[in-house]
Structure formats: C-alpha cells, structure tokens
Amino acid sequence: MTQSQYIVSQFGGASRLARALNKTPSTIQRWQQSGYIPGRHYAAIFAAARAHDIAIDLAKFVPESTE
C-alpha cells in the first residue's frame, strides 16, 4: 500500500480526505496516481486527522528510505 493509499483509506475515501483538507478532489487524485503526498501537506493531514479522530500510523505514513 502506498503512502497516499494509506491516508485516503484512513480518511474513508478521496472525497472525504479532500473535504477534510479543503483541497480539490483532483489534488487527491494526483497524490493517488503518484503514490505519495508532498511533505508540505503533512502538517495539514495530521491536523485534520486529529480534528476527525483518525489514527495515523507514522510507520505507514512516512515513506521508507531507499538508502
């Protein structure tokens, strides 16, 4: 499961994630297509997760190092 798939699933779907973050559905679709979420959105995702009582497992959220 990719980072973006994990976050979308935790929020209950792409539309719900888009609403929670006040983003367009096309933004979430780009994340799903690429498989990752740009780091500049992390703080908003964690804030929305807290506000909606959604648990985020950091081990599944943070992309693995390729080193």
N, C-alpha and C positions, 0 to 999 in steps of 0.2 A: 504494500500500500504506500503510495507516495504521500509526501507531506500535505499537499493540497487535498488529496482524497481523505486523509485522516481528519483534517479540520472541517471539511464540508460535512463529513459523516457525523462528527461531534455536534455540529450545529443543526443537524437534521435536514440537510439539503442545501443546494446552492442558493436558492431563493431566500431561505431563512438567514444564511450567512450574509448575503448581500444586504438584506434589511438591517441586520444587527450591526453591520459596519457602515451603513449608509453609503454603499457602493453600488454601482450598476451591476446587473447580472452578467454583462459582458466582461467585467473585470474578473469576476469569479471564474467565468468560463476560460479566460486566458490562464489563470492560475491552474485550472484543471488540465488544460492542454499541455502546459509546460511541466507540470508535476511539482512545482514549488511555488512558494509565496515570497515575494521580495521582502527583505528584512525590515524595510521602512514601515511595513504593516503589522509587525509583530506586536507592538505595544497596543494598538487598537484591537487586535484579536484577543489578547489577554484581558483587556478591559471589558470587552463585550462578553467574553466567556464568564468573567466574574459577575457581571451585571445580570446574566441569564442563567447563573448557577450551572455552568457547563464545565466539566472537568477536562483539563488538557494535560496529557501525559507528555512531559518535556522530552522524554526519550523517543517518543514517536513524532514529536513536532520538529525538533531540531534536526536538520539534515545531517547525515553521517559524514564524517570527514573522509576524503578519498586518499589521505596520506598513508 
